[in-house]
């Protein structure tokens, strides 16, 4: 089995920074993309950022572009999300996810709460 363990969530004031981490453990698996999603109460799950492990291409949602940076450690199957200039609108449960061999996000973390106070 594959498990993604998230850490780094918490409470931070507006304008502050936070770094989320997600590490995979368990059996070996194939993955090409690592991503971060978030879901706020009453809203649908949103892809925040993603990175291609092969070529390093990244994607960012318009709402976080210029403020968030995704990076990864391929050898350790770990992905990070560095968040800065945080606002209350960033408050959500953040989920990491890795794609499987079929290209869809097959592996998911348990979610970590990020709360931004004004």
C-alpha positions in Angstrom: 0.0 0.0 0.0 1.0 3.6 -0.6 0.5 6.3 2.0 1.1 10.0 1.7 1.7 11.7 5.0 1.2 15.5 5.1 2.6 17.9 7.6 3.1 21.6 8.1 -0.4 23.0 8.4 -1.5 25.3 11.1 -2.5 28.8 12.0 -0.7 31.8 10.6 -1.5 35.5 10.3 -2.3 37.2 7.0 0.9 38.1 5.2 2.8 35.2 6.8 4.4 32.1 5.3 3.9 28.4 5.7 5.5 25.3 4.1 3.6 22.1 3.6 5.3 18.8 3.2 4.1 15.5 1.8 6.1 12.2 1.8 5.1 8.9 0.3 5.8 5.7 2.2 5.0 2.0 1.6 5.4 0.0 -1.6 7.2 1.3 -4.7 5.1 3.0 -7.3 5.3 5.1 -10.5 4.4 8.7 -10.4 5.0 11.6 -12.8 3.1 14.5 -11.3 2.9 15.7 -7.7 0.3 18.2 -6.8 -1.4 20.1 -4.1 -5.2 20.6 -3.9 -7.2 22.5 -1.4 -10.9 22.6 -0.4 -12.5 25.4 1.6 -15.9 24.9 3.2 -18.7 25.1 0.7 -16.3 25.0 -2.2 -15.1 22.4 -4.6 -11.7 20.9 -4.5 -9.2 23.1 -6.4 -5.8 22.2 -7.9 -3.4 24.7 -6.5 -0.1 23.6 -7.9 1.5 20.7 -9.6 5.0 19.7 -10.8 6.1 17.3 -13.4 8.9 15.1 -11.9 10.5 14.4 -15.2 10.9 17.9 -16.7 10.2 20.2 -13.8 7.3 22.0 -15.4 5.0 23.6 -12.9 1.4 24.7 -12.9 -0.2 27.2 -10.5 -3.8 28.3 -10.1 -4.2 32.0 -10.9 -5.2 32.6 -7.3 -1.8 31.6 -5.9 0.5 32.5 -8.8 3.4 34.5 -7.6 2.8 33.6 -3.9 3.1 29.8 -3.8 6.0 27.6 -5.0 5.9 23.9 -5.5 9.1 21.8 -5.3 9.9 18.1 -4.8 12.6 15.6 -3.9 12.2 12.8 -6.4 14.5 10.4 -4.5 12.4 10.6 -1.4 9.0 10.9 -3.1 8.4 14.1 -1.3 6.6 17.3 -2.4 6.6 20.7 -0.8 4.4 23.7 -1.1 6.0 27.0 0.1 3.2 29.6 0.7 3.9 33.3 1.2 1.8 36.4 1.4 -1.0 34.4 2.8 -4.5 35.8 3.0 -7.7 34.5 4.7 -8.9 33.3 1.3 -6.2 30.7 1.4 -7.8 29.0 4.4 -8.7 25.5 3.5 -7.8 21.8 3.9 -4.8 21.1 1.7 -4.3 17.7 0.2 -1.2 16.4 -1.6 -1.7 13.9 -4.4 0.6 11.9 -6.7 -0.4 10.5 -10.1 -0.1 6.8 -10.9 1.0 5.2 -14.1 -2.3 6.0 -15.8 -1.8 9.8 -15.3 -4.6 10.4 -12.8 -4.1 11.3 -9.2 -4.3 7.9 -7.6 -2.6 8.6 -4.3 -3.8 11.1 -1.8 -2.7 12.5 1.6 -5.0 12.8 4.6 -5.3 16.6 4.3 -3.8 19.2 6.6 -5.7 22.3 7.8 -4.3 25.7 6.9 -6.0 28.7 8.6 -5.1 32.3 7.9 -6.2 34.9 10.4 -6.8 38.5 9.5 
